[in-house]
């Protein structure tokens, strides 16, 4: 009985482990900019620099 339960759990774990959620994992992160979108204009560079200065002044690092 115990051996059958172990085999069942093992098979279930293998099946669940092999099923992937590729669509979920391939989604781009929300609220983050890609490299192609970042720093396109002067205002983007100024906003980035202000964000860095804010982080440094808050002693985050």
C-alpha distance matrix in Angstrom:
0.0 3.8 5.4 5.2 6.3 8.7 10.0 10.6 12.4 14.3 15.5 16.5 18.4 20.1 21.2 22.5 24.2 26.0 27.4 30.7 33.1 36.2 38.6 37.7 38.1 41.3 43.1 46.1 46.0 47.8 50.8 51.3 54.0 53.6 55.9 58.0 58.6 59.4 63.0 64.8 67.8 69.8 68.4 64.8 65.9 67.5 64.5 62.2 64.7 64.8 61.0 61.1 63.8 62.0 58.9 61.0 63.0 59.8 58.7 55.4 55.4
3.8 0.0 3.8 5.5 5.1 6.3 8.8 9.9 10.7 12.3 14.3 15.4 16.5 18.4 20.1 21.0 22.3 24.5 26.1 29.2 31.6 34.6 37.2 36.0 36.1 39.5 41.3 44.1 43.8 45.7 48.6 49.0 51.7 51.3 53.5 55.8 56.4 57.0 60.5 62.5 65.5 67.3 65.9 62.4 63.3 64.9 61.9 59.6 61.9 62.0 58.3 58.1 60.9 59.1 55.9 57.9 59.9 56.8 55.5 52.2 52.1
5.4 3.8 0.0 3.8 5.4 5.1 6.2 8.6 9.9 10.5 12.3 14.2 15.3 16.5 18.4 19.9 20.8 22.6 24.6 27.8 30.6 33.3 36.1 35.3 35.2 38.3 40.4 43.3 43.3 45.4 48.4 48.6 51.1 50.4 52.5 54.6 55.5 56.2 59.7 61.6 64.7 66.7 65.5 61.9 62.7 64.5 61.6 59.2 61.5 61.9 58.2 57.9 60.8 59.2 56.0 58.0 60.1 57.2 55.8 52.5 52.1
5.2 5.5 3.8 0.0 3.8 5.4 5.1 6.1 8.6 9.8 10.6 12.2 14.1 15.4 16.5 18.2 19.7 21.2 22.8 26.2 28.9 31.8 34.3 33.7 33.9 37.0 39.0 42.1 42.3 44.3 47.4 47.8 50.2 49.6 51.8 53.8 54.6 55.5 59.1 60.8 63.9 66.0 64.8 61.2 62.2 64.1 61.1 58.8 61.4 61.7 58.0 57.9 60.9 59.2 56.1 58.3 60.5 57.5 56.3 52.9 52.7
6.3 5.1 5.4 3.8 0.0 3.8 5.5 5.1 6.2 8.5 9.9 10.5 12.2 14.3 15.4 16.4 18.0 20.1 21.4 24.6 26.9 30.0 32.4 31.5 31.8 35.1 36.8 39.8 39.7 41.6 44.7 45.1 47.8 47.3 49.7 51.7 52.3 53.2 56.7 58.5 61.6 63.6 62.2 58.6 59.7 61.4 58.3 56.1 58.6 58.8 55.1 55.1 58.0 56.2 53.1 55.4 57.4 54.3 53.3 49.8 49.9
8.7 6.3 5.1 5.4 3.8 0.0 3.8 5.4 5.2 6.1 8.6 9.8 10.5 12.3 14.2 15.3 16.2 18.3 20.2 23.2 25.8 28.7 31.4 30.4 30.3 33.5 35.5 38.3 38.2 40.3 43.3 43.5 46.1 45.5 47.6 49.8 50.6 51.3 54.8 56.7 59.8 61.7 60.5 56.8 57.7 59.5 56.6 54.2 56.6 57.0 53.2 53.0 56.0 54.3 51.1 53.2 55.4 52.4 51.2 47.8 47.5
10.0 8.8 6.2 5.1 5.5 3.8 0.0 3.8 5.5 5.0 6.1 8.5 9.8 10.5 12.2 14.1 15.1 16.5 18.6 21.8 24.7 27.4 30.2 29.7 29.6 32.6 34.8 37.8 38.1 40.3 43.5 43.5 45.9 45.0 47.1 49.1 50.1 51.0 54.6 56.3 59.5 61.6 60.5 56.8 57.8 59.8 56.9 54.5 57.1 57.6 53.9 53.7 56.8 55.3 52.2 54.3 56.6 53.8 52.6 49.1 48.8
10.6 9.9 8.6 6.1 5.1 5.4 3.8 0.0 3.8 5.4 5.2 6.1 8.6 10.0 10.6 12.2 14.0 15.5 16.8 20.2 22.8 25.8 28.2 27.7 28.0 31.0 33.0 36.2 36.5 38.5 41.7 42.1 44.5 43.8 46.1 48.0 48.8 49.8 53.4 55.0 58.2 60.4 59.1 55.5 56.7 58.6 55.6 53.4 56.1 56.5 52.7 52.9 55.9 54.3 51.3 53.6 55.8 52.9 52.0 48.4 48.4
12.4 10.7 9.9 8.6 6.2 5.2 5.5 3.8 0.0 3.8 5.5 5.0 6.1 8.6 9.9 10.4 11.9 14.2 15.6 18.6 21.0 24.0 26.5 25.5 25.7 28.9 30.8 33.8 33.8 35.8 38.9 39.2 41.7 41.2 43.6 45.6 46.2 47.1 50.7 52.4 55.5 57.6 56.2 52.6 53.7 55.5 52.5 50.3 52.9 53.2 49.4 49.5 52.5 50.8 47.8 50.1 52.3 49.3 48.3 44.8 44.8
14.3 12.3 10.5 9.8 8.5 6.1 5.0 5.4 3.8 0.0 3.8 5.4 5.1 6.2 8.7 9.9 10.4 12.3 14.5 17.5 20.3 23.0 25.9 25.1 24.8 27.9 30.1 33.0 33.2 35.6 38.7 38.6 41.0 40.1 42.2 44.3 45.2 46.1 49.6 51.3 54.5 56.6 55.6 51.9 52.8 54.8 52.0 49.5 52.1 52.6 48.9 48.8 51.9 50.5 47.3 49.5 51.9 49.1 47.9 44.4 44.0
15.5 14.3 12.3 10.6 9.9 8.6 6.1 5.2 5.5 3.8 0.0 3.8 5.4 5.1 6.2 8.6 9.7 10.7 12.6 16.0 19.0 21.5 24.3 24.1 24.1 26.9 29.2 32.3 32.9 35.3 38.6 38.6 40.7 39.8 41.9 43.7 44.7 45.9 49.5 51.0 54.2 56.5 55.5 51.9 53.0 55.1 52.3 49.9 52.7 53.3 49.6 49.7 52.9 51.5 48.5 50.8 53.2 50.6 49.6 45.9 45.6
16.5 15.4 14.2 12.2 10.5 9.8 8.5 6.1 5.0 5.4 3.8 0.0 3.8 5.5 5.1 6.1 8.4 10.0 10.9 14.2 16.7 19.7 22.2 21.6 22.0 25.0 27.0 30.1 30.6 32.6 35.9 36.2 38.6 37.9 40.3 42.0 42.8 43.9 47.6 49.1 52.2 54.5 53.3 49.7 51.0 52.9 50.0 47.8 50.6 51.0 47.4 47.6 50.8 49.2 46.3 48.8 51.1 48.3 47.5 43.8 43.8
18.4 16.5 15.3 14.1 12.2 10.5 9.8 8.6 6.1 5.1 5.4 3.8 0.0 3.8 5.5 5.2 5.9 8.5 10.1 12.8 15.4 18.2 21.0 20.1 19.9 23.1 25.2 28.1 28.3 30.6 33.7 33.8 36.2 35.4 37.7 39.7 40.5 41.4 45.0 46.7 49.8 52.0 50.8 47.2 48.2 50.2 47.3 45.0 47.7 48.2 44.5 44.6 47.7 46.2 43.2 45.6 47.9 45.2 44.3 40.6 40.4
20.1 18.4 16.5 15.4 14.3 12.3 10.5 10.0 8.6 6.2 5.1 5.5 3.8 0.0 3.8 5.5 5.0 6.1 8.7 11.7 14.9 17.1 20.2 19.9 19.5 22.3 24.8 27.8 28.4 31.0 34.2 34.0 36.0 34.9 37.0 38.8 39.9 41.0 44.6 46.1 49.4 51.7 50.8 47.1 48.1 50.3 47.6 45.2 47.9 48.7 45.1 45.1 48.4 47.1 44.1 46.4 49.0 46.5 45.4 41.8 41.3
21.2 20.1 18.4 16.5 15.4 14.2 12.2 10.6 9.9 8.7 6.2 5.1 5.5 3.8 0.0 3.8 5.4 5.3 6.4 10.0 13.1 15.5 18.3 18.3 18.5 21.1 23.4 26.7 27.6 29.9 33.4 33.4 35.4 34.3 36.6 38.1 39.2 40.5 44.2 45.5 48.8 51.3 50.2 46.6 47.9 50.1 47.3 45.1 48.1 48.8 45.2 45.4 48.8 47.5 44.6 47.1 49.6 47.1 46.4 42.7 42.5
22.5 21.0 19.9 18.2 16.4 15.3 14.1 12.2 10.4 9.9 8.6 6.1 5.2 5.5 3.8 0.0 3.8 5.5 5.4 8.3 10.7 13.7 16.2 15.6 15.9 18.9 20.9 24.1 24.7 26.8 30.2 30.4 32.6 31.9 34.3 36.0 36.7 38.0 41.7 43.1 46.2 48.6 47.4 43.8 45.2 47.2 44.3 42.2 45.1 45.6 42.0 42.4 45.6 44.2 41.4 44.0 46.3 43.7 43.1 39.4 39.4
24.2 22.3 20.8 19.7 18.0 16.2 15.1 14.0 11.9 10.4 9.7 8.4 5.9 5.0 5.4 3.8 0.0 3.8 5.6 7.4 10.4 12.7 15.8 15.2 14.6 17.5 19.9 22.8 23.4 26.0 29.2 29.0 31.1 30.0 32.2 34.1 35.1 36.1 39.7 41.3 44.5 46.8 45.8 42.2 43.3 45.4 42.7 40.3 43.1 43.9 40.3 40.3 43.7 42.5 39.5 41.9 44.5 42.0 41.2 37.5 37.2
26.0 24.5 22.6 21.2 20.1 18.3 16.5 15.5 14.2 12.3 10.7 10.0 8.5 6.1 5.3 5.5 3.8 0.0 3.8 6.1 9.7 11.3 14.6 14.9 14.4 16.7 19.5 22.5 23.7 26.4 29.8 29.4 31.1 29.7 31.8 33.3 34.6 35.9 39.6 40.8 44.2 46.7 45.9 42.3 43.5 45.8 43.2 40.9 43.8 44.8 41.3 41.4 44.9 43.9 41.0 43.4 46.2 43.9 43.1 39.4 39.0
27.4 26.1 24.6 22.8 21.4 20.2 18.6 16.8 15.6 14.5 12.6 10.9 10.1 8.7 6.4 5.4 5.6 3.8 0.0 3.8 6.9 9.2 11.9 12.3 12.6 14.9 17.3 20.6 21.9 24.3 27.9 27.8 29.6 28.4 30.8 32.1 33.1 34.7 38.4 39.5 42.8 45.4 44.4 40.8 42.3 44.6 41.9 39.8 42.9 43.7 40.2 40.7 44.1 42.9 40.3 43.0 45.5 43.2 42.8 39.0 38.9
30.7 29.2 27.8 26.2 24.6 23.2 21.8 20.2 18.6 17.5 16.0 14.2 12.8 11.7 10.0 8.3 7.4 6.1 3.8 0.0 3.7 5.6 8.6 9.0 8.9 11.1 13.6 16.9 18.3 20.9 24.4 24.2 25.9 24.6 27.1 28.3 29.3 30.9 34.6 35.7 39.0 41.6 40.7 37.1 38.6 40.9 38.2 36.1 39.3 40.1 36.7 37.2 40.7 39.6 37.1 39.8 42.4 40.2 39.9 36.1 36.0
33.1 31.6 30.6 28.9 26.9 25.8 24.7 22.8 21.0 20.3 19.0 16.7 15.4 14.9 13.1 10.7 10.4 9.7 6.9 3.7 0.0 3.8 5.6 5.4 6.3 8.7 10.5 14.0 15.3 17.5 21.2 21.3 23.1 22.2 24.9 26.1 26.7 28.4 32.1 33.1 36.3 39.0 37.8 34.3 36.0 38.2 35.4 33.6 36.8 37.5 34.1 34.9 38.4 37.1 34.8 37.7 40.1 38.0 37.9 34.2 34.4
36.2 34.6 33.3 31.8 30.0 28.7 27.4 25.8 24.0 23.0 21.5 19.7 18.2 17.1 15.5 13.7 12.7 11.3 9.2 5.6 3.8 0.0 3.8 5.4 5.0 5.9 8.6 12.0 14.1 16.7 20.3 19.9 21.1 19.7 22.2 23.2 24.1 26.0 29.7 30.5 33.9 36.7 35.8 32.3 33.9 36.4 33.8 31.9 35.2 36.2 33.0 33.7 37.3 36.3 34.1 36.9 39.5 37.7 37.6 33.9 33.9
38.6 37.2 36.1 34.3 32.4 31.4 30.2 28.2 26.5 25.9 24.3 22.2 21.0 20.2 18.3 16.2 15.8 14.6 11.9 8.6 5.6 3.8 0.0 3.8 5.5 5.2 6.5 10.3 12.6 14.6 18.3 18.3 19.5 18.5 21.4 21.9 22.4 24.6 28.4 28.9 32.1 35.0 33.9 30.6 32.6 34.9 32.2 30.7 34.2 34.9 31.9 32.9 36.5 35.4 33.5 36.5 39.0 37.2 37.5 33.8 34.1
37.7 36.0 35.3 33.7 31.5 30.4 29.7 27.7 25.5 25.1 24.1 21.6 20.1 19.9 18.3 15.6 15.2 14.9 12.3 9.0 5.4 5.4 3.8 0.0 3.8 5.6 5.7 9.3 10.5 12.4 16.1 16.5 18.3 17.8 21.0 22.0 22.1 23.9 27.6 28.6 31.6 34.2 32.8 29.4 31.4 33.5 30.5 29.0 32.4 32.9 29.6 30.8 34.2 32.8 30.8 33.9 36.3 34.2 34.6 30.8 31.4
38.1 36.1 35.2 33.9 31.8 30.3 29.6 28.0 25.7 24.8 24.1 22.0 19.9 19.5 18.5 15.9 14.6 14.4 12.6 8.9 6.3 5.0 5.5 3.8 0.0 3.8 5.5 8.3 9.5 12.4 15.8 15.4 17.0 16.1 18.8 20.3 20.8 22.3 26.0 27.2 30.4 32.9 31.8 28.3 29.8 32.1 29.4 27.4 30.7 31.5 28.2 28.9 32.5 31.4 29.2 32.0 34.6 32.7 32.7 29.0 29.1
41.3 39.5 38.3 37.0 35.1 33.5 32.6 31.0 28.9 27.9 26.9 25.0 23.1 22.3 21.1 18.9 17.5 16.7 14.9 11.1 8.7 5.9 5.2 5.6 3.8 0.0 3.8 6.4 9.0 11.9 15.3 14.5 15.3 13.9 16.5 17.4 18.3 20.1 23.9 24.7 28.0 30.8 30.0 26.4 28.1 30.7 28.2 26.3 29.7 30.7 27.7 28.5 32.1 31.4 29.4 32.2 34.9 33.4 33.5 29.9 29.9
43.1 41.3 40.4 39.0 36.8 35.5 34.8 33.0 30.8 30.1 29.2 27.0 25.2 24.8 23.4 20.9 19.9 19.5 17.3 13.6 10.5 8.6 6.5 5.7 5.5 3.8 0.0 3.8 6.4 8.6 12.1 11.9 13.1 12.4 15.6 16.4 16.4 18.4 22.2 22.9 26.0 28.7 27.5 24.2 26.2 28.4 25.7 24.2 27.7 28.5 25.5 26.7 30.2 29.2 27.5 30.6 33.0 31.4 32.0 28.4 28.8
46.1 44.1 43.3 42.1 39.8 38.3 37.8 36.2 33.8 33.0 32.3 30.1 28.1 27.8 26.7 24.1 22.8 22.5 20.6 16.9 14.0 12.0 10.3 9.3 8.3 6.4 3.8 0.0 3.8 6.4 9.3 8.4 9.3 8.7 12.1 13.0 12.9 14.6 18.4 19.3 22.4 25.0 23.9 20.4 22.4 24.7 22.0 20.5 24.0 24.9 22.0 23.2 26.7 25.9 24.4 27.4 29.9 28.6 29.2 25.7 26.1
46.0 43.8 43.3 42.3 39.7 38.2 38.1 36.5 33.8 33.2 32.9 30.6 28.3 28.4 27.6 24.7 23.4 23.7 21.9 18.3 15.3 14.1 12.6 10.5 9.5 9.0 6.4 3.8 0.0 3.8 6.5 6.0 8.3 9.0 12.5 14.1 13.3 14.2 17.9 19.4 22.1 24.3 22.8 19.3 21.1 23.0 20.1 18.5 21.9 22.4 19.3 20.5 24.0 22.8 21.2 24.4 26.7 25.1 25.8 22.3 23.0
47.8 45.7 45.4 44.3 41.6 40.3 40.3 38.5 35.8 35.6 35.3 32.6 30.6 31.0 29.9 26.8 26.0 26.4 24.3 20.9 17.5 16.7 14.6 12.4 12.4 11.9 8.6 6.4 3.8 0.0 3.8 5.5 8.3 10.3 14.0 15.2 13.4 14.4 17.8 19.1 21.4 23.4 21.4 18.3 20.6 22.0 18.8 17.8 21.4 21.3 18.3 20.2 23.4 21.8 20.7 24.1 26.0 24.4 25.6 22.3 23.6
50.8 48.6 48.4 47.4 44.7 43.3 43.5 41.7 38.9 38.7 38.6 35.9 33.7 34.2 33.4 30.2 29.2 29.8 27.9 24.4 21.2 20.3 18.3 16.1 15.8 15.3 12.1 9.3 6.5 3.8 0.0 3.8 6.8 9.9 13.3 14.5 12.1 12.4 15.4 17.0 18.8 20.5 18.2 15.2 17.5 18.6 15.2 14.5 18.0 17.7 14.8 17.0 20.0 18.4 17.6 21.1 22.8 21.4 23.0 19.9 21.4
51.3 49.0 48.6 47.8 45.1 43.5 43.5 42.1 39.2 38.6 38.6 36.2 33.8 34.0 33.4 30.4 29.0 29.4 27.8 24.2 21.3 19.9 18.3 16.5 15.4 14.5 11.9 8.4 6.0 5.5 3.8 0.0 3.8 6.6 9.8 11.6 9.7 9.5 12.8 14.8 17.0 18.8 17.1 13.6 15.4 17.1 14.1 12.6 16.2 16.6 13.7 15.3 18.7 17.7 16.6 19.8 22.0 21.0 22.1 19.0 19.9
54.0 51.7 51.1 50.2 47.8 46.1 45.9 44.5 41.7 41.0 40.7 38.6 36.2 36.0 35.4 32.6 31.1 31.1 29.6 25.9 23.1 21.1 19.5 18.3 17.0 15.3 13.1 9.3 8.3 8.3 6.8 3.8 0.0 3.8 6.6 8.0 6.0 6.1 9.7 11.3 13.9 16.0 14.8 11.2 13.1 15.4 12.9 11.4 15.1 16.2 13.9 15.3 18.8 18.5 17.8 20.6 22.9 22.5 23.6 20.8 21.3
53.6 51.3 50.4 49.6 47.3 45.5 45.0 43.8 41.2 40.1 39.8 37.9 35.4 34.9 34.3 31.9 30.0 29.7 28.4 24.6 22.2 19.7 18.5 17.8 16.1 13.9 12.4 8.7 9.0 10.3 9.9 6.6 3.8 0.0 3.8 5.4 5.3 6.3 10.0 11.2 14.5 17.1 16.7 13.0 14.4 17.3 15.5 13.6 17.0 18.7 16.6 17.4 21.0 21.3 20.2 22.7 25.4 25.2 25.8 22.9 22.9
55.9 53.5 52.5 51.8 49.7 47.6 47.1 46.1 43.6 42.2 41.9 40.3 37.7 37.0 36.6 34.3 32.2 31.8 30.8 27.1 24.9 22.2 21.4 21.0 18.8 16.5 15.6 12.1 12.5 14.0 13.3 9.8 6.6 3.8 0.0 3.8 5.5 5.3 8.3 9.7 13.1 15.6 16.0 12.4 13.0 16.4 15.3 13.0 16.0 18.4 16.7 16.9 20.5 21.4 20.4 22.3 25.3 25.6 25.9 23.3 22.8
58.0 55.8 54.6 53.8 51.7 49.8 49.1 48.0 45.6 44.3 43.7 42.0 39.7 38.8 38.1 36.0 34.1 33.3 32.1 28.3 26.1 23.2 21.9 22.0 20.3 17.4 16.4 13.0 14.1 15.2 14.5 11.6 8.0 5.4 3.8 0.0 3.8 5.8 8.3 8.0 11.8 14.9 15.5 12.3 13.6 17.0 16.2 14.6 17.7 20.0 18.8 19.5 22.8 23.7 23.2 25.2 27.9 28.3 29.0 26.6 26.2
58.6 56.4 55.5 54.6 52.3 50.6 50.1 48.8 46.2 45.2 44.7 42.8 40.5 39.9 39.2 36.7 35.1 34.6 33.1 29.3 26.7 24.1 22.4 22.1 20.8 18.3 16.4 12.9 13.3 13.4 12.1 9.7 6.0 5.3 5.5 3.8 0.0 3.8 6.7 6.5 9.8 12.9 12.7 9.5 11.6 14.6 13.4 12.4 15.8 17.6 16.4 17.7 20.9 21.5 21.3 23.7 26.0 26.4 27.5 25.1 25.3
59.4 57.0 56.2 55.5 53.2 51.3 51.0 49.8 47.1 46.1 45.9 43.9 41.4 41.0 40.5 38.0 36.1 35.9 34.7 30.9 28.4 26.0 24.6 23.9 22.3 20.1 18.4 14.6 14.2 14.4 12.4 9.5 6.1 6.3 5.3 5.8 3.8 0.0 3.8 5.7 8.6 10.8 10.7 7.1 8.4 11.6 10.5 8.9 12.2 14.3 13.2 14.2 17.4 18.2 18.1 20.2 22.6 23.2 24.2 22.1 22.1
63.0 60.5 59.7 59.1 56.7 54.8 54.6 53.4 50.7 49.6 49.5 47.6 45.0 44.6 44.2 41.7 39.7 39.6 38.4 34.6 32.1 29.7 28.4 27.6 26.0 23.9 22.2 18.4 17.9 17.8 15.4 12.8 9.7 10.0 8.3 8.3 6.7 3.8 0.0 3.8 5.7 7.4 8.1 4.9 5.3 8.9 9.0 7.8 10.4 12.8 12.8 13.5 16.2 17.7 18.1 19.7 21.9 23.1 24.2 22.6 22.6
64.8 62.5 61.6 60.8 58.5 56.7 56.3 55.0 52.4 51.3 51.0 49.1 46.7 46.1 45.5 43.1 41.3 40.8 39.5 35.7 33.1 30.5 28.9 28.6 27.2 24.7 22.9 19.3 19.4 19.1 17.0 14.8 11.3 11.2 9.7 8.0 6.5 5.7 3.8 0.0 3.8 7.1 8.4 6.4 7.8 10.9 11.4 11.1 13.6 15.8 16.0 17.1 19.6 20.9 21.7 23.3 25.4 26.6 27.9 26.3 26.3
67.8 65.5 64.7 63.9 61.6 59.8 59.5 58.2 55.5 54.5 54.2 52.2 49.8 49.4 48.8 46.2 44.5 44.2 42.8 39.0 36.3 33.9 32.1 31.6 30.4 28.0 26.0 22.4 22.1 21.4 18.8 17.0 13.9 14.5 13.1 11.8 9.8 8.6 5.7 3.8 0.0 3.8 5.4 5.3 6.6 8.9 10.1 10.9 12.7 14.5 15.6 17.0 18.7 20.2 21.6 23.0 24.7 26.2 27.8 26.7 27.0
69.8 67.3 66.7 66.0 63.6 61.7 61.6 60.4 57.6 56.6 56.5 54.5 52.0 51.7 51.3 48.6 46.8 46.7 45.4 41.6 39.0 36.7 35.0 34.2 32.9 30.8 28.7 25.0 24.3 23.4 20.5 18.8 16.0 17.1 15.6 14.9 12.9 10.8 7.4 7.1 3.8 0.0 3.8 5.4 5.1 6.3 8.7 9.9 10.6 12.4 14.3 15.5 16.6 18.4 20.2 21.2 22.5 24.5 26.2 25.6 25.9
68.4 65.9 65.5 64.8 62.2 60.5 60.5 59.1 56.2 55.6 55.5 53.3 50.8 50.8 50.2 47.4 45.8 45.9 44.4 40.7 37.8 35.8 33.9 32.8 31.8 30.0 27.5 23.9 22.8 21.4 18.2 17.1 14.8 16.7 16.0 15.5 12.7 10.7 8.1 8.4 5.4 3.8 0.0 3.8 5.4 5.0 6.1 8.5 9.8 10.5 12.3 14.3 15.3 16.4 18.5 20.0 20.9 22.6 24.7 24.0 24.8
64.8 62.4 61.9 61.2 58.6 56.8 56.8 55.5 52.6 51.9 51.9 49.7 47.2 47.1 46.6 43.8 42.2 42.3 40.8 37.1 34.3 32.3 30.6 29.4 28.3 26.4 24.2 20.4 19.3 18.3 15.2 13.6 11.2 13.0 12.4 12.3 9.5 7.1 4.9 6.4 5.3 5.4 3.8 0.0 3.8 5.5 5.1 6.1 8.6 9.9 10.6 12.4 14.3 15.3 16.7 18.5 20.0 21.3 23.1 21.9 22.5
65.9 63.3 62.7 62.2 59.7 57.7 57.8 56.7 53.7 52.8 53.0 51.0 48.2 48.1 47.9 45.2 43.3 43.5 42.3 38.6 36.0 33.9 32.6 31.4 29.8 28.1 26.2 22.4 21.1 20.6 17.5 15.4 13.1 14.4 13.0 13.6 11.6 8.4 5.3 7.8 6.6 5.1 5.4 3.8 0.0 3.8 5.5 5.1 6.1 8.6 9.9 10.6 12.3 14.2 15.5 16.6 18.3 20.1 21.5 20.7 20.8
67.5 64.9 64.5 64.1 61.4 59.5 59.8 58.6 55.5 54.8 55.1 52.9 50.2 50.3 50.1 47.2 45.4 45.8 44.6 40.9 38.2 36.4 34.9 33.5 32.1 30.7 28.4 24.7 23.0 22.0 18.6 17.1 15.4 17.3 16.4 17.0 14.6 11.6 8.9 10.9 8.9 6.3 5.0 5.5 3.8 0.0 3.8 5.4 5.1 6.1 8.6 9.9 10.5 12.2 14.3 15.3 16.3 18.4 20.3 19.9 20.6
64.5 61.9 61.6 61.1 58.3 56.6 56.9 55.6 52.5 52.0 52.3 50.0 47.3 47.6 47.3 44.3 42.7 43.2 41.9 38.2 35.4 33.8 32.2 30.5 29.4 28.2 25.7 22.0 20.1 18.8 15.2 14.1 12.9 15.5 15.3 16.2 13.4 10.5 9.0 11.4 10.1 8.7 6.1 5.1 5.5 3.8 0.0 3.8 5.5 5.1 6.2 8.7 9.9 10.5 12.5 14.3 15.3 16.6 18.8 18.0 19.1
62.2 59.6 59.2 58.8 56.1 54.2 54.5 53.4 50.3 49.5 49.9 47.8 45.0 45.2 45.1 42.2 40.3 40.9 39.8 36.1 33.6 31.9 30.7 29.0 27.4 26.3 24.2 20.5 18.5 17.8 14.5 12.6 11.4 13.6 13.0 14.6 12.4 8.9 7.8 11.1 10.9 9.9 8.5 6.1 5.1 5.4 3.8 0.0 3.8 5.4 5.1 6.3 8.7 9.9 10.7 12.5 14.3 15.6 17.1 15.9 16.4
64.7 61.9 61.5 61.4 58.6 56.6 57.1 56.1 52.9 52.1 52.7 50.6 47.7 47.9 48.1 45.1 43.1 43.8 42.9 39.3 36.8 35.2 34.2 32.4 30.7 29.7 27.7 24.0 21.9 21.4 18.0 16.2 15.1 17.0 16.0 17.7 15.8 12.2 10.4 13.6 12.7 10.6 9.8 8.6 6.1 5.1 5.5 3.8 0.0 3.8 5.4 5.1 6.2 8.6 9.9 10.6 12.2 14.3 15.6 15.3 15.6
64.8 62.0 61.9 61.7 58.8 57.0 57.6 56.5 53.2 52.6 53.3 51.0 48.2 48.7 48.8 45.6 43.9 44.8 43.7 40.1 37.5 36.2 34.9 32.9 31.5 30.7 28.5 24.9 22.4 21.3 17.7 16.6 16.2 18.7 18.4 20.0 17.6 14.3 12.8 15.8 14.5 12.4 10.5 9.9 8.6 6.1 5.1 5.4 3.8 0.0 3.8 5.4 5.1 6.1 8.7 9.9 10.4 12.3 14.5 14.4 15.6
61.0 58.3 58.2 58.0 55.1 53.2 53.9 52.7 49.4 48.9 49.6 47.4 44.5 45.1 45.2 42.0 40.3 41.3 40.2 36.7 34.1 33.0 31.9 29.6 28.2 27.7 25.5 22.0 19.3 18.3 14.8 13.7 13.9 16.6 16.7 18.8 16.4 13.2 12.8 16.0 15.6 14.3 12.3 10.6 9.9 8.6 6.2 5.1 5.4 3.8 0.0 3.8 5.4 5.1 6.3 8.7 9.9 10.7 12.7 11.8 13.2
61.1 58.1 57.9 57.9 55.1 53.0 53.7 52.9 49.5 48.8 49.7 47.6 44.6 45.1 45.4 42.4 40.3 41.4 40.7 37.2 34.9 33.7 32.9 30.8 28.9 28.5 26.7 23.2 20.5 20.2 17.0 15.3 15.3 17.4 16.9 19.5 17.7 14.2 13.5 17.1 17.0 15.5 14.3 12.4 10.6 9.9 8.7 6.3 5.1 5.4 3.8 0.0 3.8 5.4 5.2 6.2 8.6 10.0 10.9 10.2 10.7
63.8 60.9 60.8 60.9 58.0 56.0 56.8 55.9 52.5 51.9 52.9 50.8 47.7 48.4 48.8 45.6 43.7 44.9 44.1 40.7 38.4 37.3 36.5 34.2 32.5 32.1 30.2 26.7 24.0 23.4 20.0 18.7 18.8 21.0 20.5 22.8 20.9 17.4 16.2 19.6 18.7 16.6 15.3 14.3 12.3 10.5 9.9 8.7 6.2 5.1 5.4 3.8 0.0 3.8 5.5 5.1 6.0 8.6 10.0 10.7 11.5
62.0 59.1 59.2 59.2 56.2 54.3 55.3 54.3 50.8 50.5 51.5 49.2 46.2 47.1 47.5 44.2 42.5 43.9 42.9 39.6 37.1 36.3 35.4 32.8 31.4 31.4 29.2 25.9 22.8 21.8 18.4 17.7 18.5 21.3 21.4 23.7 21.5 18.2 17.7 20.9 20.2 18.4 16.4 15.3 14.2 12.2 10.5 9.9 8.6 6.1 5.1 5.4 3.8 0.0 3.8 5.5 5.2 6.2 8.8 9.2 11.2
58.9 55.9 56.0 56.1 53.1 51.1 52.2 51.3 47.8 47.3 48.5 46.3 43.2 44.1 44.6 41.4 39.5 41.0 40.3 37.1 34.8 34.1 33.5 30.8 29.2 29.4 27.5 24.4 21.2 20.7 17.6 16.6 17.8 20.2 20.4 23.2 21.3 18.1 18.1 21.7 21.6 20.2 18.5 16.7 15.5 14.3 12.5 10.7 9.9 8.7 6.3 5.2 5.5 3.8 0.0 3.8 5.5 5.2 6.5 5.8 7.6
61.0 57.9 58.0 58.3 55.4 53.2 54.3 53.6 50.1 49.5 50.8 48.8 45.6 46.4 47.1 44.0 41.9 43.4 43.0 39.8 37.7 36.9 36.5 33.9 32.0 32.2 30.6 27.4 24.4 24.1 21.1 19.8 20.6 22.7 22.3 25.2 23.7 20.2 19.7 23.3 23.0 21.2 20.0 18.5 16.6 15.3 14.3 12.5 10.6 9.9 8.7 6.2 5.1 5.5 3.8 0.0 3.8 5.4 5.3 6.3 6.9
63.0 59.9 60.1 60.5 57.4 55.4 56.6 55.8 52.3 51.9 53.2 51.1 47.9 49.0 49.6 46.3 44.5 46.2 45.5 42.4 40.1 39.5 39.0 36.3 34.6 34.9 33.0 29.9 26.7 26.0 22.8 22.0 22.9 25.4 25.3 27.9 26.0 22.6 21.9 25.4 24.7 22.5 20.9 20.0 18.3 16.3 15.3 14.3 12.2 10.4 9.9 8.6 6.0 5.2 5.5 3.8 0.0 3.8 5.4 7.8 9.5
59.8 56.8 57.2 57.5 54.3 52.4 53.8 52.9 49.3 49.1 50.6 48.3 45.2 46.5 47.1 43.7 42.0 43.9 43.2 40.2 38.0 37.7 37.2 34.2 32.7 33.4 31.4 28.6 25.1 24.4 21.4 21.0 22.5 25.2 25.6 28.3 26.4 23.2 23.1 26.6 26.2 24.5 22.6 21.3 20.1 18.4 16.6 15.6 14.3 12.3 10.7 10.0 8.6 6.2 5.2 5.4 3.8 0.0 3.8 5.5 8.4
58.7 55.5 55.8 56.3 53.3 51.2 52.6 52.0 48.3 47.9 49.6 47.5 44.3 45.4 46.4 43.1 41.2 43.1 42.8 39.9 37.9 37.6 37.5 34.6 32.7 33.5 32.0 29.2 25.8 25.6 23.0 22.1 23.6 25.8 25.9 29.0 27.5 24.2 24.2 27.9 27.8 26.2 24.7 23.1 21.5 20.3 18.8 17.1 15.6 14.5 12.7 10.9 10.0 8.8 6.5 5.3 5.4 3.8 0.0 3.8 5.5
55.4 52.2 52.5 52.9 49.8 47.8 49.1 48.4 44.8 44.4 45.9 43.8 40.6 41.8 42.7 39.4 37.5 39.4 39.0 36.1 34.2 33.9 33.8 30.8 29.0 29.9 28.4 25.7 22.3 22.3 19.9 19.0 20.8 22.9 23.3 26.6 25.1 22.1 22.6 26.3 26.7 25.6 24.0 21.9 20.7 19.9 18.0 15.9 15.3 14.4 11.8 10.2 10.7 9.2 5.8 6.3 7.8 5.5 3.8 0.0 3.8
55.4 52.1 52.1 52.7 49.9 47.5 48.8 48.4 44.8 44.0 45.6 43.8 40.4 41.3 42.5 39.4 37.2 39.0 38.9 36.0 34.4 33.9 34.1 31.4 29.1 29.9 28.8 26.1 23.0 23.6 21.4 19.9 21.3 22.9 22.8 26.2 25.3 22.1 22.6 26.3 27.0 25.9 24.8 22.5 20.8 20.6 19.1 16.4 15.6 15.6 13.2 10.7 11.5 11.2 7.6 6.9 9.5 8.4 5.5 3.8 0.0
